Each structure stands twice: as C-alpha cells, then as structure tokens.
Amino acid sequence: MGSEFLIRPNESAKTIEIPVRIRKGNKIEFFYSDHLPNIQEGTLARLIIPAHAVQEKDKRLLLSSEKIVELLPTNSVLFTEVTIEKWDDIHPEICQKIQATSARFEKSENTCGKQFFHGRLGFIEVILQAPLNLILRGTKQAKLKNCQCYIPLLDKTVGSLNQAYYQISQAIEVHRASHGGSVFDHMYYSDGKDCISLDVLRKTKEAEEEQERFINKQNTN
C-alpha cells in the first residue's frame, strides 16, 4: 500500500461540489432532482455529512474518532522553503546564513527537486523544542498540534510551525503582500539521506492509520 490516503480524491484537480439528499435505504439523490449527473465510473469522492446523521454509534466512532501520533521528535530540524526576489533587499549576513542552511539541505541525496542554486529558493532552519504531534481525525485530513519551536536565523521562539512560517516569510519574503501558507507544502525534514515534506509525512501516517482502522479491521471481521 502506498503513502496516499486511499479514499482521498486527487487534491490537485479542479473539483465540483454536488449537493445531495440521502433517501431511505442510503439512496443518494441530487438535491435539485431525483437523478445525479452522470459521473465517470471509478471516480473517488468524499461524502461530507453531520456526524449525528451516522446512526450506528460504532461506525460513527470509527469514522470520526481522533488519535494523536508523533510525527517528529524533539530537536528535529525542519528546512523552511522561502522565495527571494532580490537578494540585495536582505542584509548580507542574513544572506550568508541562508546560503549555509541551503547548502546543508542540498547534502541530502534526494531534495524533492528543490535546489537553492536555482537562484530564488532558500531554506531556513526551524528546530523543534518539543515533539511534533499529528492529530489523526478518522477520515478527515490530519492536522498538526501546536509545537514550540526555535528559529535560529531570527533568534525567535514561537508556539507553532504556522507561527514560525509566518515569522520567516514576513522577515525574508519582503516582496509578498501576505505571509500565510501551508507548512505541509513549505517545510521539509531531512534524515541526511532524503528530504521529506511534512505533507508526505502526514499522508504516510494517514495511510498507516487507514490500514489499521479500516482495512485490518475489515479483514478480521
């Protein structure tokens, strides 16, 4: 089984929301008429409903119960990707530190296709000061718990990776109008051999949980 969460549709594709109503016998009807539009066979989809609408308590708990797992241990170093439009806008000492961190990132055998020396990409370290935990939420996408971390470049300690990314972007990506973004897409962990995005680490944990929660359980019944 791969690291993709099996029941999650292609997240990069354009999607359509189809309003539906559940009739007796779990019959699904298009909200505005009796019949759904013709949908390609084999299409993966997600049916989002109020939790209380699932009438069997055991299945409701199976689909919605939460579980906390460790994603990375204390003192793990994450590399935060930043885009730099003009190096001249950044203090020379800061530039040197970004270059040094980026060179360490590139020592990984697999850098996910990310290379600092393309010119505009740089990488900045964030050090975890506590374990980074992931909240698995049944069939919902997992999310991170807040985790205190330290940004050596800025000499700042913050309470979450989202705050760390915001502070880094605000200080370095001065060309951006806003400084939000997904840490799953912009932060990487390196074990010295491979660099792995937080998104891949998350999907791996989701797939392991899916295997345990749904597939193994079904096989034992």
RAFEN-V228148 format. One record per backbone hydrogen bond with DSSP energy under -1.0 kcal/mol. NH is the residue of the N-H (numbers start at 0). CO is the residue of the C=O. If there is no record, write none. Layout:
nh=NH co=CO
nh=NH co=CO
//
This chain:
nh=7 co=4
nh=20 co=28
nh=22 co=26
nh=28 co=20
nh=30 co=18
nh=32 co=29
nh=42 co=39
nh=52 co=49
nh=53 co=50
nh=59 co=55
nh=60 co=56
nh=61 co=57
nh=62 co=58
nh=63 co=59
nh=64 co=60
nh=66 co=135
nh=68 co=133
nh=70 co=131
nh=71 co=131
nh=74 co=127
nh=75 co=72
nh=77 co=125
nh=78 co=187
nh=79 co=123
nh=80 co=185
nh=81 co=121
nh=83 co=119
nh=88 co=85
nh=89 co=86
nh=94 co=90
nh=95 co=91
nh=96 co=92
nh=97 co=93
nh=98 co=94
nh=99 co=95
nh=100 co=96
nh=101 co=97
nh=102 co=98
nh=103 co=99
nh=104 co=100
nh=105 co=101
nh=106 co=103
nh=107 co=104
nh=108 co=192
nh=109 co=192
nh=113 co=110
nh=117 co=114
nh=118 co=115
nh=121 co=81
nh=123 co=79
nh=125 co=77
nh=126 co=149
nh=127 co=75
nh=128 co=147
nh=131 co=71
nh=133 co=68
nh=134 co=142
nh=135 co=66
nh=138 co=62
nh=139 co=136
nh=142 co=134
nh=144 co=132
nh=148 co=157
nh=149 co=126
nh=150 co=155
nh=154 co=150
nh=155 co=150
nh=157 co=148
nh=163 co=159
nh=164 co=160
nh=165 co=161
nh=166 co=162
nh=167 co=163
nh=168 co=164
nh=169 co=165
nh=170 co=166
nh=171 co=167
nh=172 co=168
nh=173 co=171
nh=175 co=172
nh=185 co=181
nh=186 co=182
nh=187 co=78
nh=188 co=195
nh=190 co=193
nh=194 co=109
nh=195 co=188
nh=197 co=186
nh=198 co=183
nh=200 co=196
nh=201 co=197
nh=202 co=198
nh=203 co=199
nh=204 co=200
nh=205 co=201
nh=206 co=202
nh=207 co=203
nh=208 co=204
nh=209 co=205
nh=210 co=206
nh=211 co=207
nh=212 co=208
nh=213 co=209
nh=214 co=209
nh=215 co=210
nh=217 co=213
nh=218 co=214
nh=219 co=215
//
